[in-house]
Amino acid sequence: MKGLKGKVAIVTGAGSGLGRGMAVRLAEEGAHVAVFDINDAGAEATVADLSGGQAWRVDITDYAACEQAIGAVNDQFGSVDILVNNAGWDKAMPFMETSPELWQQIMAINLTGPLNMHHNVVPYMLKQGRGKVINIASDAGRVGSSGEAVYSACKGGMIAFGKTLSRELGRKGININTVCPGPSDTPLFADFAGEGEAGEKLRASLARSIPLKRLGRADDVAGIVAFLASDDADFIIGQTISASGGLTMHG
Ligand SMILES: NC(=O)c1ccc[n+]([C@@H]2O[C@H](COP(=O)([O-])OP(=O)(O)OC[C@H]3O[C@@H](n4cnc5c(N)ncnc54)[C@H](O)[C@@H]3O)[C@@H](O)[C@H]2O)c1
């Protein structure tokens, strides 16, 4: 892919699952990757897999922490060219059993966190006159997902946010696009599915409902993220693309 060599990419939540796959792929394409995560051990394990990169302990729900760490990345590497807002979290349960405290926690990580990151990264990109942002939403944000009402609202919100910001910033050289994974075999999904026979049954029934007949893997999402981060995607803004084995198909 064109233009990734030497670029500086921040990937949030890259200490685990899909984000690790994205960080590894961007590094393979020649980017320097800053891993932002609250999971120190996971972030260090990711960095060990990268040819060039560094881990930063950043809680994306903390605006000041984002501002400070993004400034430090810019000081150290000389620019911030790519932002992948991947960190996410959910605790699945029927909406009527949830509490306002849980809503706040889910919204802080899946909605406010990415806003904190945009607000602090975009000024560097505007100074450079270019930058690529890829937001990781979910098919839950396109079609809903039982037990994930507030999470789905956040992911749907991120899809709308990316389109709106594309209208504001596209002509200033900032490309913002959204990628929606489907059910993917990661620690987050293991929490959602639960353990034992019930978890296995859910996995099997989801796999049956996916046209490609399997759950996603870390490297299933990494390619589209690298493409959208590259110069090959210079004329693409405000799009939402599912990488979910055909679970949802949009024209
Ligand atoms: N796994 C799936 O089935 C699936 C499906 C659709 C969308 N997604 C989305 O893909 C993204 C990655 O999910 P995953 O399955 O790899 O999850 P994961 O749990 O394996 O990894 C998420 C990472 O985010 C980090 N994180 C959580 N809160 C954070 C915070 N406040 N600040 C910084 N880092 C934080 C965690 O420490 C973890 O390393 C998420 O946005 C998720 O919503 C996942």
The ligand as a MOL file (V3000), in Angstrom:
LIG
                    3D

  0  0  0     0  0            999 V3000
M  V30 BEGIN CTAB
M  V30 COUNTS 44 48 0 0 0
M  V30 BEGIN ATOM
M  V30 1 N -14.4270 -8.7570 19.1250 0
M  V30 2 C -15.5610 -8.5050 18.5250 0
M  V30 3 O -16.3940 -9.3940 18.3360 0
M  V30 4 C -15.8690 -7.1030 18.0400 0
M  V30 5 C -16.9620 -6.9410 17.1840 0
M  V30 6 C -17.2630 -5.6700 16.7260 0
M  V30 7 C -16.4820 -4.5890 17.1090 0
M  V30 8 N -15.4350 -4.7800 17.9370 0 CHG=1
M  V30 9 C -14.6650 -3.5940 18.3150 0
M  V30 10 O -13.3150 -3.7790 17.9610 0
M  V30 11 C -12.4780 -3.0710 18.8770 0
M  V30 12 C -11.4280 -4.0200 19.4680 0
M  V30 13 O -12.1080 -5.0390 20.1840 0
M  V30 14 P -11.3970 -6.4010 20.6300 0
M  V30 15 O -12.3900 -7.4500 20.4340 0
M  V30 16 O -10.0480 -6.4990 20.0290 0 CHG=-1
M  V30 17 O -11.2980 -6.1230 22.2090 0
M  V30 18 P -10.1900 -6.5260 23.2990 0
M  V30 19 O -10.8870 -6.4840 24.6050 0
M  V30 20 O -9.4550 -7.7380 22.8970 0
M  V30 21 O -9.1880 -5.2830 23.1980 0
M  V30 22 C -9.5880 -3.9950 23.5570 0
M  V30 23 C -8.3910 -3.2440 24.0980 0
M  V30 24 O -8.8440 -1.9290 24.4640 0
M  V30 25 C -8.1970 -1.5780 25.6820 0
M  V30 26 N -8.9700 -0.5600 26.3940 0
M  V30 27 C -10.1750 -0.7070 27.0130 0
M  V30 28 N -10.5170 0.4260 27.6300 0
M  V30 29 C -9.5150 1.3240 27.3880 0
M  V30 30 C -9.2900 2.6660 27.7920 0
M  V30 31 N -10.1700 3.3190 28.5570 0
M  V30 32 N -8.1600 3.2900 27.3610 0
M  V30 33 C -7.2640 2.6240 26.6020 0
M  V30 34 N -7.4170 1.3340 26.2170 0
M  V30 35 C -8.5310 0.6970 26.6210 0
M  V30 36 C -8.1410 -2.8880 26.4800 0
M  V30 37 O -7.1960 -2.8390 27.5170 0
M  V30 38 C -7.7890 -3.8820 25.3750 0
M  V30 39 O -6.3950 -4.0300 25.2370 0
M  V30 40 C -13.4010 -2.4730 19.9370 0
M  V30 41 O -13.7010 -1.1240 19.6120 0
M  V30 42 C -14.6470 -3.3170 19.8110 0
M  V30 43 O -15.7890 -2.6190 20.2260 0
M  V30 44 C -15.1050 -6.0110 18.4060 0
M  V30 END ATOM
M  V30 BEGIN BOND
M  V30 1 1 1 2
M  V30 2 2 2 3
M  V30 3 1 2 4
M  V30 4 1 4 5
M  V30 5 2 4 44
M  V30 6 2 5 6
M  V30 7 1 6 7
M  V30 8 2 7 8
M  V30 9 1 8 9
M  V30 10 1 8 44
M  V30 11 1 9 10
M  V30 12 1 9 42
M  V30 13 1 10 11
M  V30 14 1 11 12
M  V30 15 1 11 40
M  V30 16 1 12 13
M  V30 17 1 13 14
M  V30 18 2 14 15
M  V30 19 1 14 16
M  V30 20 1 14 17
M  V30 21 1 17 18
M  V30 22 2 18 19
M  V30 23 1 18 20
M  V30 24 1 18 21
M  V30 25 1 21 22
M  V30 26 1 22 23
M  V30 27 1 23 24
M  V30 28 1 23 38
M  V30 29 1 24 25
M  V30 30 1 25 26
M  V30 31 1 25 36
M  V30 32 1 26 27
M  V30 33 1 26 35
M  V30 34 2 27 28
M  V30 35 1 28 29
M  V30 36 1 29 30
M  V30 37 2 29 35
M  V30 38 1 30 31
M  V30 39 2 30 32
M  V30 40 1 32 33
M  V30 41 2 33 34
M  V30 42 1 34 35
M  V30 43 1 36 37
M  V30 44 1 36 38
M  V30 45 1 38 39
M  V30 46 1 40 41
M  V30 47 1 40 42
M  V30 48 1 42 43
M  V30 END BOND
M  V30 END CTAB
M  END
